[in-house]
Amino acid sequence: MLTPTERADEMARLVVATAQQDNASVVTGGLVDTVMTLHSDTEHGKANTTSVRRLIRVRAAAEGVRVVLTDDERYWAIREQLHHMGGDEVHALRDSIADGGDDDPRANDGVLIDAISVRLSNRLSPRRLDGVEPVSVRLWHVPEPDGVGSLPEYAEQPDVVKALAVLRAADVPVATVPGRKVLYRDWHSPKGPQGAFVWTYTGLTLEVTWFIDGAQDEGGMRSRDTRRVRDARNAALDNIAVAFREAGWTVWRVESSNTATLRGVRVDVTPPADKEPAPVVSLEEAEALVVEFGIGEGDLDEAVYDAANEDGADEYNGGAHPGLGDDDAYEEVHGAADVRASSVNNQGAAAQVQFLAAVCGNVEGLRTLLEDLMSAAPSAAVTGSDA
């Protein structure tokens, strides 16, 4: 059982460590609240907030962190940031806050608004701002970004990027889901999201829905309204399915089984599999090399085994099968290499040439290898005469 002082001291240590690691060595009121919330189920998470802030101030100088907790400290820290911004940048910041209206959290931030107003006034900058280095973290909340075609947290996923590119290439409009709060009557109206929207939940499969007046399905609609949107949504999902099929994606139509007439729900799509890299030499080229070098049955068996086991050695040295001991891991990779080599050898000389070509990486290296191997191999004629 910790004493109140020990709880506060431990929590202050965690906040300072978090600031050093993730917040450019700046302790803000929001950071204190966030860290204490994350540890709320622990004993030190129940520390007194005032005590925690006091101990953070005591630690600040020794730990090299800056404390921005009071409104006055925050005001001057924001003034430092605005002082290093150009006039056009500050005007753009003010205009973007005005455009966001009351739904923009910055509009209700009195400290930020006051700092911007003073920065844009004709007053001389106070000497305390001369030569200061601004903190490198943002000191005000910004609106959540809009989701254009997908939620912001999914937007950078490669498959989502590809899916949106398919839609745009087919001139299919994508819906924009506002990041800020929107009144219900505005969301469910022509002002709300309209068009295709991509969702991702599991694996490679993406779900594509179609927003009409802010709704991506008919749930909660009155029957007379469903007749208005059903045909439009079905047609839109048809166009989406065609666009993805033409782009080589696998497509599934998801439809409701609870209605007498066709009701499309969404389209599920999976991107095409990555193409296998082209072989260094084609099968026809490998067969021609077999004839050119006079390669007979068994001439390349040992070379294939050696090449496969070199790959196995690289795999072993790279730490394959970390759950096994050294000897067992060695046996595992080289046993697999022998199986792979045996499979190649059983397919004939042309397959052996293709395998060695992949190991060499280019035709020139392959030809050099074949010249060395065949010059060292006894010819069939000599073997026959000796017999």
Sequence and secondary structure as in RCSB ss.txt:
>XXXX:A:sequence
MLTPTERADEMARLVVATAQQDNASVVTGGLVDTVMTLHSDTEHGKANTTSVRRLIRVRAAAEGVRVVLTDDERY
WAIREQLHHMGGDEVHALRDSIADGGDDDPRANDGVLIDAISVRLSNRLSPRRLDGVEPVSVRLWHVPEPDGVGS
LPEYAEQPDVVKALAVLRAADVPVATVPGRKVLYRDWHSPKGPQGAFVWTYTGLTLEVTWFIDGAQDEGGMRSRD
TRRVRDARNAALDNIAVAFREAGWTVWRVESSNTATLRGVRVDVTPPADKEPAPVVSLEEAEALVVEFGIGEGDL
DEAVYDAANEDGADEYNGGAHPGLGDDDAYEEVHGAADVRASSVNNQGAAAQVQFLAAVCGNVEGLRTLLEDLMS
AAPSAAVTGSDA
>XXXX:A:secstr
   HHHHHHHHHHHHHHHHHHHSTTEEEHHHHHHHHHHTTTSSGGGS HHHHHHHHHHHHHHHT EEE SHHHHH
HHHHHHHHTS HHHHHHHHHHHHHHGGGSGGGG HHHHHHHHHHHSS    GGGTT    SS  S      EESB
 TTTTTSHHHHHHHHHHHHTT  B EE SS   HHHHTSTTS  EEEEEE STT EEEEEEBTTBSS TT  HHH
HHHHHHHHHHHHHHHHHHHHHTT EEEEEE SSSSS  EEEEEEE         SS HHHHHHHHHHHT  TTTT
HHHHHHHHHHHHHHHHHTT  TTS HHHHHHHHHHHHHHHHHHHHTT HHHHHHHHHHHH SHHHHHHHHHHHHH
HS  HHHHHHH 
